[in-house]
């Protein structure tokens, strides 16, 4: 049960993975006005269509307790850019707080990658240890913008713009990607990956918040080893089913809250609604990915290319 209650650690995994993948993709990019615009259009095409669809689905649930602050922040995707102490009211889509944090990462990424790609292997290692110390010391993987839920290590942290507090996780993923390029890391089997993943499960099942935070540090190792592995691990992650679920994973995350709330209302909180939640979330997300998300993303990018 402790492991299940530690679901927020999955968001930390997402932040680290995001930093790793973006750096892997753009580490050698020469940034100018054109490439910055290309990057921005790509990020908008990736997150905005599905995000606004999630808001539309959740709108009837949100309206009875709507607040202007949450509505405006959600529409602009900046709802997590305020200090935690200033949050209040009912969020439009509560899970979208992490997407708002990710939006800040996108804004910072071109500058961050220009700085981090200049570091040598030793400097990358030192910087990585520093980010890990911040993650554990500040219990960042367990920090989310809900007043009264999280107790900060120091009260002054409540006055820091919330999205900035999660930046070390994103940077740790970036640093791992740069280390990946430093030499030809290759792992012939999944032993190390399995060991790291099992350790994450054990640490996440504890009650201690600092120990749980250290579990998130190992997410970086899991990502690094998975990216560097050859053989069965690579084939499994590249299979058609995993690629499809990976594509739909954004929808699975962002739709789950609204779908759960709707099923809870339709079935009056009964067992049937609970049993239908995940088949509905996964099925709906896959359908959205294939029929809405991917086609619309291609249309946005195509329209941008034609304009230029």
C-alpha angles and dihedrals in degrees: 000000000000088000092052091048088055093070091127087075087073089066089055089053089052093051092050093045091049092055091047096049096043091050092046089053101040105025094113098036117130102224119221135137092284097049092044089054091046090052093048094048090048092052093047091049089049101051113014104067095052092039094056090045088056090051090051092052092048095043098095089050093048101045099074091061100023121151124198092229095055093041095052093041092049094049091050093040092234099109092119096048094087126084112272091242090066097056119109142141130041117314120232092227108003095198091057091078087089091051089054089053089049090053089060089050089056091053092049097040102087091053093042094050092050089056100040096047089062091063122101124226095271094047090047090053093050092047090049092053090050092053090048091051090052091049093052099034094050093035088232097168088063095046119104133153102264114118115232094017103082126049111207122219086240127019091228089071089070087070095054116096100265098227090057091060091065096050094096090066092053092046091050089059090050092051092050090053091053089049088051089060094048094079141353100276109187130170116194097203142021098252096106092042091050092047093051092046092049090049090053090054093049095048093044090055093064127097095228112102094207091052090049090051090053088056088063090055088063090056086076090055091049091052093045094050093044090053091047098044127108129200126017097008093054093046092049095050090046095051119119094249094051092046091051094047090045090054092048094042093094090057092044089058101041098041100044097085096051094042091050091050093049093048090046089056096043094050096033093241093305132150093258091062092049091051092049097050102088099035087051095045094048095042093046093046093051090049092049091048094052101037105029116011101048097039092047092046090054091048093052092049092044092051090050093050092049090051089056 
